[in-house]
Amino acid sequence: MTEIELIQKIKTELAKSLAKRQHGFRTMQVGTVDQNGLPQVRSVVFRDYNFERGELVFHTDNRSGKVSQMFHNSNLALHMWDERSKLQLRWSGIATLHQEGEMFESHWKKSTPGSLKVYLAESAPGTKSEVASHNLPNRVLKKKELTKDEVEPGKANFCVVQVAAHSLEILHLGKAGHLRALLTQVDSQWSLSWIEP
């Protein structure tokens, strides 16, 4: 596989993941550092990207621990794995939190009520509970589908996380042998180095 073929494969798989919910890249893992200097990893839904600029986007509840962690230390790592394409992507970058503004409004507007209902949670994610809880009001749990107006109160808890990646490590598993490469942002362009798998 050549450099051009590898980059095209990554672009193709990223595009597929936004169109197909079952694609492995659709749910990615984000690693942050907490206030005690300890790593924290959790899964988030991949929402958007600009490969040339090295930008990736996911959404979260602005009351969550990861938002506080990114506010104190904006360095993070993202991990994507797709079983079908045998492709692993490990991104390192800097997070920018959008809790208002053009990007915030655009992502709120294009998101479905089904994905936005989680922001109606009555308590901050991670809050201790005396019983097992969905952390949603009963009116939300009882309704099969919500309208955009019904999820509007959750907008106060919505946050768009934009990641500016400065490196991307790629691992492609293959029967004939694995390939590994490192892309780094140099003068706003990707520069590829082959590394041993």
N, C-alpha and C positions, 0 to 999 in steps of 0.2 A: 504494500500500500504506500503510495506517495504522500507527501505533505498535503498536496491539493486534495487528494482523495479523502484523506483523514479529516481535514477541515470540512469538506463538503458533507461527509458522513455525520459529523457532529451537528452541523446546521440542519440537516435533514431530520435527524432524530429529535432535536430540540423543537422544530416546527411540528413534527408528529405529536409530540407530547402535549402540546397545547390543544390539539384537535381531538386526541384520543385519551379519555380518562384512564384507561387501563395501561397506558404506556408507563414504563418504569420510571422515567424522569419526572412524571407528573407529581409524584410525592417524593420530595427530596429531604435530606437531613441538613439541618443548620446547626453549627457548633458555635457557641459563644463562650465568653469567660465571665464567671460570676464575680461578685464583689469580694470573694475570698480567694480569687485567682484560680478557681477550679473550673475545668471544662464542663459545659452543659450541652447536650445534644438532644434535639427533638425533630420530629417530622413536620414539614409545612408543605403547602400546595404551591407548586411552581406556576406563576401567573403570566409572566411576560419576560421578554429579553430583547436585547440588541447585541448580537454577537460581535460586530465590528467594534463597538464601544466597550464591550465586556460588561454589559449591564444585565442584571437579573432582578426580577421582582417577585415578592411574595407578600401576602397580607397577614396581619395578626391583630389581636386585641391589644390596644395600647395600654391596658392594665396588666398585661402579662409580664412575667419575670424576664423574658427575653428582651422586651423593650427597655426595661430598666438596665439590663446588662449591656445592651447596645448603646444606650445613652452614656454609660460610664466608660465603655471600651468598644469602639465601633468596629474593631477588627473581628472578622468572622470567617468561617469556612462553610462551604456547601458541598454536599456529596450527592451524586446522582448515579444510579445503577439501572441499566435496562437489560434484563435477562435475554430477551430476544436478539438484540443486536450485540450482546456481550461487550457492552461499552460502559466504562466507569469514568465519570468526570469528577474531579476534585478541584473546586474553585476556592481561592483565597481572595479576600477583598475587604472593602470598607463599606459599612452600612450607613445610609442616610434615611432617617425616619420622616415620613410625610404624614402629618396629622391635619393638614389643611393644604390649600393651594391647588394648582392645576392638575398635577399628577394624582393627588388624593381624590379630587372630584371625578376625574376621568375613570379611575378604577372603581370607585363606588358606583358610578353610573352604569358601567358595562358588566358589573357583577349581578348575578341572579339573586332574587329574594331567598332562594333555597340555600345559597352559600353565605348570604349575609345574616341569616337569622341567628347564627352563633354569637353575633355582637349584641344581641338582646339579653345576654347572660346577666343575671341579677347581681352576681358576685364576680369579683376578679378571678380569672383562671388561677387555679392553685390554692384558692382559699379553702381552709379546712371546713368539712361538713360533718354533721352528726349522723347523716344517713347517705346512702347512695343517691346521687342526684345528677340530673341532666343539666342543671344550672340554667334552666329556661323557665319563663313564666308559664303557668298552666294553659293560658289562652294560646300560646305558641305551640305547646306540645299537643293540644287537642286538634289543631288545625292541620289539614293535610298539606295545603299550599298557602303561602302568604303572598301578599301584594307588596310592591315596592314601598307604598305608603305605610304598610304595617311594620316594615323593618326599619323605617326611617329613624326611629329613636335610637337604634343601635349605631348610627353614624358617629355618635360621640365616642364610641369605643373602638372605632375602625382605624387601622394604621396601615399604610403602605410602606414596605421596606424595599428600598432600591439599593442594590449591591453593585458597587463599582469594583469589578474583579481586576486584580493586578497580575494574577497567575491562574493557569488552568493546567492541571496535570491529567493526562489522558492515558487510560489503559484499555487496550482492545484485546480481548481474549480470542484466540483462533486455534483451530486444530493443527495448523501448520506451524504454530508458534505465536506467542503474544507480542504485541507492539506497545511501546510506552513512549510518550513524548511530553514535553513541557512547553506550554505557551506562556510567554510573558508579554505584558504591555510595555512597549518601548515607543515613546513619542506618539501615543494614542493609536498604535498599531500592534498587532500580535506578531511576535517573533518566535519561531519554533526551534526547539532543540530536541533531538532524539536522545532518549535515555534508556538504559537497560531495564527490561521488565524483571 
